[in-house]
């Protein structure tokens, strides 16, 4: 009998995990609390595949920068003031993790995870629409370009190519758009795609492989038995009146994974990092490669003829409401870098928001839970969910098959905050 796998969450990480498990011959059921016509982080994100992003969110200087941004209601970062013990504990852990030593240790791991994911996108056999032209880190001011040039040196030291460009060379690389920048850094190994197109291809393949989807469904209970050595094993989960016998449980429910983990005695600290995006279906100009507006922390991505602009990290709890002032800030900053566009271009665009699962040390949770023989966690990817999803799915499927992971998982252990 094939291994029976139950996956909590039908976001991009859960779907990629289902893909690699099903292709290994496992019997897979995906449980999703939202309806099939959902619109979470896996759909409205910037669609970037970025091995160049090997610095974790919790990095030196981020606390100082975050406190500075909090004074501006239109800034890229905001924490909604509230008396929430979990937020305070998360912030303390973030502060403790924001050291150069931790960032240096995390860099090679995130690099290898990103490169593995890029290879998975290329080799998965799906209609990903992957565009392999690289990413531009656009710098409005010379000082920002100097900072990015120093980062490019670190990137090259880790074997990741990066080229520093002045304003003229930047314009030559992407002549289809008008840019007002001091220069940029080009990371040629980065890519982009349209997330909705990729998710549709994933779901089509999973249905072909016989994966069972249960939308509008939540786990209401579970049964476990004791094993030797004090560990336990889950052998059944309940969905209302239905019971699902199972051999492996994978927790990939994004920001909602923290609550699910608590039911199993796991502590995986998480905050919901709300992001926004706006998509112009018929843009005035269409770049040929994706970009990040460095000072504004905005992502700009062409997607099958449309143009998506996204940004912000708003820690306001599990709240998907739209803060109009922050949306105005995104639009205003975008037009500073791309002066051919006007703020009125976005007047009829409906803003999207989604909740990213953000761990306090900037590393995802990937791996088996220590006290459970058959519980695996795959969440906490923050802004890198789409980028790292295929690698995460491949690694989890390998763990379930008893294989050693291709990337060391110590820094991503779901037990690291016990």
C-alpha angles and dihedrals in degrees: 000000000000121000110273110224126189115195121195109213135034097214120119093279093050092046094049090049089051090050096055093041093050092047088056089057097257121146105242133196120183117203118198126179092207127068122265090258091065128151108201133143092293091067109037099042128114094264095229126152102199122176085167090072097085097135110094120232089248097068135140112289096017094108092054093045092047093052090050092050092049089070090064116067090204096049126119092254133048138163116200106227110243140141097251117147092201091055092049091049090047091051092050091051090047090053092049092049095050096093132122091238093058093043090052091050093047096047100077091043094052090043092054092044090050094048091047090051092050090053090049091054089052096046104035093095094229132123094260097153087219113185111202103195099113134241132280121218098207116208120199095189131044091236091058089050090053090052092049090048089057089050089050088058090054089047093053090047087060092050095260112129117231131170126201112220132190121223094272094049090047091054090048091053093053106023095163093078136052112236131189103201141124090231143294147233117243119212103192097191093061120098142184140212142169106271095207091054092050094048091050091052091048094051092047091052093046092052089050089052091052099251112166115229123201109187124182086029136122133185108255098183147342143209126226139178133210121253133194116285095034096286125128136214129213111221103169140023128197126222104187106299093344123093124203119202109214145174100199134027121200120194108210102143098128116223091356091062092086092065092044091049091053089061088062095045094258123139111209106159111217140167127197107244106199116213131185133211137181123199123206108203094195107026123189089236132012121211118217096221135033123259144189119218096222105206094039095042091227126151119215119191134172110222120188093316096323127095124226124199118189142165153122132098109225118179102200103134125257093332123130096183119130121247103207094200091060091048090053088052091055092050094046094050093046092057090052090063096034103039096177087073125077130208088241089064087078097047094106097036117110109222118233125212131191138176118241118202104239122191119205095244097043094246124115123242108247124157148053120309110246099228096044125070095206109023117107127181125212112169144088097083094141110192091352100068098112093037095053100030099098093048090047091050092049092049094048093048089051092050090052088052091052097252130141111253118249089227124048109254102195094105090047098047114140087220097056094103097047 
